[in-house]
């Protein structure tokens, strides 16, 4: 059974930082692309950052220079370091895994990030 479990969300002031973690089980982590997505109230789910099997990264324009995605294949974990947080970053953040960055097949339950202005 595939499980993606996010952690690290919470309430932070604008300008602050958070690091999200996503622990994967039930999949061969090292051969899966991983991604972080977010969904704000009343909006669609959008991609935030993705990382390929080889470690290449792609970011949404809105988070470039502020967020960093990384992966630790030994720990079956993907991270999202979020710096200089803004109120508009408030959303539920989801971890995803799949064979390609354009094809995410598995999803976590999400973790809430709230940025107060």
C-alpha positions in Angstrom: 0.0 0.0 0.0 1.4 3.3 -1.1 1.5 6.0 1.6 2.8 9.6 1.4 2.7 11.4 4.7 3.3 15.1 4.9 4.5 16.9 8.0 5.9 20.3 8.9 3.0 22.6 8.2 1.7 25.2 10.6 1.2 28.9 11.3 4.0 31.3 10.5 4.3 35.0 10.1 5.0 36.6 6.8 8.7 36.6 6.1 9.2 33.4 8.1 10.2 29.9 7.0 8.9 26.4 7.2 10.2 23.0 6.0 7.8 20.4 4.8 8.6 16.8 4.7 7.0 13.9 2.9 7.8 10.3 3.9 7.0 7.7 1.3 6.4 4.0 1.7 5.1 1.3 -0.5 6.9 2.6 -3.6 10.4 2.4 -4.9 11.1 6.0 -4.0 14.3 6.3 -5.9 12.6 5.7 -9.3 9.7 8.1 -8.7 9.6 11.7 -9.5 8.3 13.7 -6.6 6.4 17.0 -6.3 4.7 19.5 -4.0 1.4 21.0 -4.9 -0.9 23.4 -3.1 -4.5 24.3 -3.0 -5.8 27.5 -1.4 -9.5 27.9 -0.4 -11.7 28.3 -3.4 -8.9 27.7 -5.9 -7.6 24.8 -7.9 -4.6 22.7 -7.0 -1.4 24.1 -8.5 2.1 22.8 -8.8 4.7 24.3 -6.5 7.8 22.4 -7.2 8.9 19.0 -8.7 12.1 17.0 -8.7 13.0 14.3 -11.1 14.6 11.0 -10.4 18.0 12.5 -11.3 17.5 15.5 -9.0 16.6 18.2 -11.5 14.1 20.7 -10.1 11.3 22.8 -11.6 9.5 25.6 -9.7 6.4 27.6 -10.2 7.3 31.2 -11.0 5.6 32.4 -7.8 8.0 30.5 -5.5 11.3 30.7 -7.5 14.1 32.0 -5.3 12.1 31.4 -2.1 11.3 27.6 -2.1 13.7 24.7 -2.5 12.7 21.1 -3.2 15.1 18.3 -2.4 15.0 14.5 -1.9 16.8 12.0 0.3 16.5 8.6 -1.4 18.1 6.9 1.6 15.2 8.2 3.8 12.5 7.9 1.2 11.7 11.5 1.9 11.2 14.7 -0.1 11.4 18.1 1.4 10.2 21.6 0.6 12.1 24.4 2.3 10.0 27.5 2.2 11.6 30.9 3.0 10.3 34.5 2.8 6.8 33.2 3.1 3.9 35.4 2.0 0.2 35.5 2.9 -0.5 34.2 -0.6 1.4 31.0 0.2 -1.4 30.0 2.6 -2.8 26.7 1.3 -2.9 23.0 1.9 0.3 21.5 0.6 0.3 18.1 -1.0 3.1 15.7 -1.7 2.9 13.6 -4.9 4.8 10.8 -6.6 4.8 9.3 -10.0 6.9 7.9 -12.8 7.4 11.3 -14.4 7.1 14.9 -13.1 4.2 15.3 -15.5 2.5 12.1 -14.3 1.9 12.1 -10.6 0.1 8.9 -9.5 0.1 9.0 -5.7 -0.9 11.7 -3.4 -0.6 12.5 0.3 -3.4 13.8 2.5 -1.9 17.3 2.7 -0.6 19.6 5.4 -1.9 23.1 6.2 0.4 26.1 5.8 -1.0 29.4 7.1 1.0 32.6 6.7 -0.2 35.6 8.7 0.4 39.1 7.4 
